[in-house]
Amino acid sequence: MSKSKKFIEVGDFIGYEPTSEDISLAHQRAKDMGVLPNSYTRGLGRMVGCLGEVVVNKYLPRSKYTGDTSYTYDIRFRKKEIEVKSKTCSSEPQPNYSAFVNCSKNFKFQNDIYFFTRVRRDLMYAWLVGWLPTKKLLSTAHYVNRGDTDNDGFKFKSSGLHLEISSLNKPKDILKL
């Protein structure tokens, strides 16, 4: 098995080099999905999101991809419904970076777990950065509005739930469910 097919621990994160098959599958899913309503990237982020789903699905043994039939979660793993959230990055993520769920204040959450990834802009590397049960996410994260800025001066491009990656459970801990 080549190195590109292995998940490796990178500090508290799990790193992965997507294969050409992973990228092809993500591309097909992104193409099938089309541009989502209210997409601030106008569809450009869908490839990153789909690749994040492919990588998480591959990491979780005996998990089932459900994103093509469910709008509230992407993967079923050990009777848990998991929604994967991915962000584009240009460098290795840091614990103080943001984990984010785009949503309105009155959004109805219909899954058990949120799993967060970072995918390098060129799609050649992905990091599994952590996860939280949805109930804990709702009690831990704080809501930000589009246009708000954080302590580092980052301006949020959409409204939703925000917390630091350091607040998440380690990716490998999900295997203990």
C-alpha positions as a printed Julia matrix, in Angstrom:
177×3 Matrix{Float64}:
   0.0    0.0     0.0
   1.45   3.36   -0.99
   1.9    6.21    1.47
  -0.91   8.18   -0.23
  -3.43   5.58    0.93
  -2.54   5.85    4.62
  -3.92   8.06    7.31
  -1.2    9.48    9.52
  -1.3   11.28   12.85
  -0.19  14.9    12.54
  -0.25  16.18   16.12
  -3.89  15.95   17.22
  -5.07  15.73   13.61
  -5.21  12.91   11.08
  -3.57  13.67    7.72
  -4.34  12.04    4.38
  -3.15  12.37    0.77
  -6.22  11.8    -1.41
  -5.79   9.34   -4.26
  -6.81  10.13   -7.82
  -9.83   7.86   -7.24
 -10.82   9.92   -4.17
 -10.59  13.15   -6.15
 -12.52  11.66   -9.08
 -15.31  10.46   -6.76
 -15.49  13.86   -5.05
 -15.62  15.57   -8.46
 -18.5   13.37   -9.6
 -20.45  14.04   -6.39
 -19.81  17.79   -6.65
 -20.94  17.78  -10.27
 -24.1   15.82   -9.4
 -24.87  18.21   -6.55
 -24.67  21.39   -8.59
 -24.58  24.79   -6.94
 -26.34  24.86   -3.6
 -28.8   27.66   -2.78
 -27.22  30.56   -0.85
 -23.67  29.38   -1.64
 -21.35  32.33   -0.96
 -18.66  30.61   -3.06
 -21.23  30.07   -5.83
 -20.41  26.37   -5.87
 -16.62  26.56   -5.82
 -16.42  25.04   -2.31
 -18.49  21.96   -3.16
 -15.44  20.03   -4.38
 -13.7   20.63   -1.04
 -16.85  19.55    0.81
 -17.25  16.4    -1.25
 -13.58  15.49   -0.86
 -13.89  15.96    2.92
 -16.83  13.54    2.9
 -14.89  10.98    0.86
 -11.92  11.15    3.24
 -14.02  10.87    6.43
 -15.99   7.97    4.94
 -12.73   6.22    4.07
 -11.34   6.82    7.59
 -14.35   5.37    9.41
 -14.39   1.57    9.07
 -17.65   0.1     7.77
 -19.25   3.53    7.43
 -21.85   4.22    4.75
 -22.02   7.34    2.59
 -25.56   8.74    2.65
 -25.05  12.23    1.25
 -26.71  11.28   -2.02
 -29.97  10.35   -0.25
 -30.01  12.53    2.89
 -29.82  16.3     3.23
 -29.23  16.27    6.98
 -26.15  14.03    7.24
 -23.46  12.57    4.98
 -22.31   9.35    6.66
 -23.81   6.68    8.89
 -21.29   5.14   11.3
 -22.15   2.8    14.18
 -25.79   3.92   14.13
 -24.76   7.59   14.27
 -25.62  10.14   11.59
 -22.59  12.3    10.8
 -22.54  15.61    8.95
 -19.12  16.47    7.52
 -18.04  20.12    7.34
 -14.94  21.01    5.34
 -13.01  24.24    4.86
 -10.42  25.13    2.27
  -6.96  25.95    3.57
  -3.53  26.8     2.24
  -1.49  25.47    5.16
  -1.65  22.96    7.98
  -4.52  23.83   10.33
  -3.82  25.08   13.85
  -5.8   24.43   17.06
  -6.96  28.06   17.21
  -8.42  27.94   13.69
 -12.16  27.92   13.23
 -14.6   25.04   12.95
 -17.8   26.39   11.47
 -21.35  25.3    10.63
 -23.13  27.64    8.21
 -26.71  28.01    9.45
 -29.44  30.4    10.5
 -30.22  30.97   14.18
 -33.35  28.84   13.96
 -31.8   25.95   12.01
 -33.17  22.51   12.94
 -30.27  20.09   13.45
 -31.1   16.54   12.35
 -27.92  14.55   12.9
 -25.91  13.11   15.77
 -22.36  14.31   15.08
 -20.48  17.03   13.2
 -17.07  16.02   11.82
 -14.71  18.79   10.65
 -12.0   18.65    8.0
  -9.6   21.03    6.3
  -8.72  20.4     2.65
  -5.74  22.04    1.0
  -6.71  24.37   -1.82
  -4.97  22.18   -4.42
  -6.84  19.07   -3.09
  -3.58  17.23   -2.51
  -3.9   16.92    1.26
  -6.69  16.76    3.83
  -6.75  16.91    7.62
  -9.39  15.4     9.85
  -9.38  18.0    12.63
 -12.09  16.8    15.02
 -15.72  16.17   15.8
 -18.45  16.86   18.33
 -21.85  15.41   19.09
 -24.43  17.86   17.76
 -25.87  18.56   21.23
 -22.41  19.47   22.56
 -21.71  21.62   19.49
 -24.92  23.57   20.16
 -23.95  24.19   23.79
 -20.28  24.98   23.05
 -20.21  27.01   19.84
 -21.21  30.63   19.6
 -23.28  32.12   16.83
 -21.73  34.73   14.53
 -23.41  36.83   11.91
 -22.15  37.37    8.39
 -19.77  40.35    8.49
 -18.72  39.86   12.13
 -14.97  39.72   12.76
 -13.02  37.52   15.16
 -10.09  38.5    17.41
  -7.63  38.0    14.52
  -9.6   40.3    12.21
 -11.09  37.47   10.12
 -14.41  38.59    8.64
 -17.07  35.86    8.55
 -18.53  35.34    5.08
 -21.65  33.64    6.39
 -23.65  33.32    9.58
 -23.42  30.21   11.71
 -21.95  28.36   14.65
 -18.26  28.98   15.36
 -15.76  27.39   17.72
 -12.04  26.74   17.73
 -10.7   23.42   16.49
  -9.11  22.95   19.94
 -12.66  22.61   21.36
 -13.33  19.5    19.26
 -12.83  15.85   20.16
  -9.74  14.34   18.53
 -10.53  12.64   15.21
  -9.3    9.22   16.35
 -11.65   9.28   19.38
 -14.63   8.73   17.1
 -13.4    5.17   16.56
 -14.25   4.48   20.22
 -18.01   5.0    19.67
